Amino acid sequence: MEIITAVRGFKDIIPPETDKWRHIEETAYRVFGAFGFREIRVPLLEKTELFCRGIGETTDIVEKEMYTFFDRGEESLTLRPEATASVIRAYLEHTIHAAETVTRLFTIGPMFRRERPQKGRYRQFHQIDAEILGPDDPRTDAELILMLIHFLDKLGLAKLNLEINSLGCAKCRPAFREAIVSFLGGRVEELCGDCQRRLGTNPLRVFDCKVDKCGEIISRAPRLMDFICQDCRDHFEKVQGCLSLFEVPYRLNAKMVRGLDYYTRTTFEVTTEFLGAQNAVVGGGRYDHLVRDLGGPDIPGIGFAIGFERLASLIPDRDQDVSRGPLLFIAALGEKAGERAFMLCNRLRMKGIHVEMDYAGRSLKSQMKRADRLKCAYALILGEREIEENSALLRNMHESAQEEVCLDDLEEIIKKLAR
Ligand code: HAM
């Protein structure tokens, strides 16, 4: 019979890759915790309307990439394509905003987008998502970016590129939109079909187009930066000033519009040449109207999401083996020794010590081979004779030295070795 394989674009994460993932998660918990972030866990499934309203009806995500279905014909539901909308839904539903003026939340988990699978792009992928709700002070933007860079640095990824831009606000965006529409209006014939449509629905999205011809036209288009109002300009300058205080290197990228509609003012991406076409590891920005657009009060926000798979692929393999082998392998010979080994093995495990043994009754040689393969630090050799003498041989696998130990003292000896 043929085996059943995973769905295209859905990937298993298996050991030792999971060790690397845990290392990344633990680093995130530590770093984010010091910056005042607390964890939130939200469902994978939401009402479709949340993403239509949050991300924008005319974005690629909502138009083409969502896993949407009718739940037994009753209600349209969607597997979350991102976390921001869900975090804000929960923030409003639990009136977290009433209890505090600044809320810092993060969440780690799977997201779903029906994109064409390729290296670095999956249909189920994971994000580390962080959001700050409440303040619109530019120091908040800088603090969030600083935390992100510090986190990447802690993972040994200091050489990534940070690109920042400002997308202006509701006051300055209409003038830019007009300028874009009139610039592109004169070149409609040259644009791809999608962009011709976008021109009428959401002209900013033309900046996202991956078609070469459209990219070339856009490279000559007016720049949003030339249209932003004085308030937005001051805000952006302060963000940059704060980043410079911490000597965070960045590059201005006036062409970056991000693929979701909710952004205002500061936006940013972390990219790298090492990922080929899928070069964005992190995307984020300010969204000062999203909370209101989702039915809440006028509360500004800013956040980012790190692509977990892309991040993990940048961490060198030699760092992968963050977990060590078991402390002890118990090689038992004969039935009585096997019984004693079974007791000992599981008693030590319950004390939090990683111990392995073999139930197959193999030869001493093959049991020792297994201890070696598992990279055990010690092996305990327990035979019938040893049981009778209430003793065992404890072998240091790295130094190939061994000593006889009394079985009554064994738990204490092993516990000492585990310290
Ligand atoms: P995004 O740019 O759509 O932003 O996604 C963030 C990151 O998720 C990307 O930079 C990439 O690393 C990863 N990613 C996206 N799609 C895929 C995929 N198909 N396969 C693998 N990785 C992928 C957001 O999602 C916003 N919610 C970020 C945000 C939070 N903005 C404010 N707060």
Boltz pocket constraint, residues with backbone or C-beta under 6 A from the ligand:
constraints:
  - pocket:
      binder: B
      contacts: [[A, 81], [A, 82], [A, 83], [A, 84], [A, 113], [A, 115], [A, 120], [A, 121], [A, 122], [A, 123], [A, 124], [A, 125], [A, 126], [A, 127], [A, 129], [A, 130], [A, 131], [A, 259], [A, 260], [A, 270], [A, 280], [A, 281], [A, 282], [A, 283], [A, 284], [A, 285], [A, 286], [A, 302], [A, 303], [A, 304], [A, 305], [A, 306], [A, 307], [A, 308], [A, 309], [A, 310]]
      max_distance: 6.0
